[in-house]
């Protein structure tokens, strides 16, 4: 069975500071990993995904994530936070043959201080 | 652009009512999903469908049913709404084949309040 752990529920950074949102996964087969972002009162938007090509994945809005099999991690980073990055972020995992079914973490709310 | 449209953004229903949440996608996707989102619990899968008239239970199907009579439309049904079903409901779709990390596209969500 697949699962995702996002430790903590809230991260606060200053504008211009590094953003680091952690995600660890559990999967019995090689996983596909995703980060989604949700802005207030909206649905989820794909930030980036790992599908067994390059381990460092670049996404939209300057975000990137690195797949580390040895650590079963897929942490999301951005070098310099912007006020518009304030949102909720979800890590998700799916497995081959699972009809794209995603299992989500509980989400992390990112706040950006001026 | 892929569009997943949920017919109602905000609904208020009474306990015991039958509730229909409708979802339509315009990209000819095979797979469609209904998730429920609650604070601190993330998104949990209620039901999904990988073909017309096909459905499979997700992690929390109790109290819900679904209908997929046409490829583009996937309905979530609450047979007898209860207050613990007050939540945000998200519909999503994706194409096949699964297993290649296909992106799932989400609608904007339906906020359901059961009073």
Interface residues (C-beta under 8 A of the other chain):
Chain A: X6 X9 X32 X34 X36 X41 X42 X43 X44 X45 X46 X49 X50 X51 X52 X90 X92 X94 X95 X96 X97 X98 X99 X100 X101 X102 X103 X104 X105 X106 X107
Chain B: X4 X31 X33 X35 X40 X41 X42 X43 X44 X45 X48 X50 X58 X90 X92 X94 X95 X96 X98 X99 X100 X101 X102 X103 X104 X105 X106 X107 X108 X109
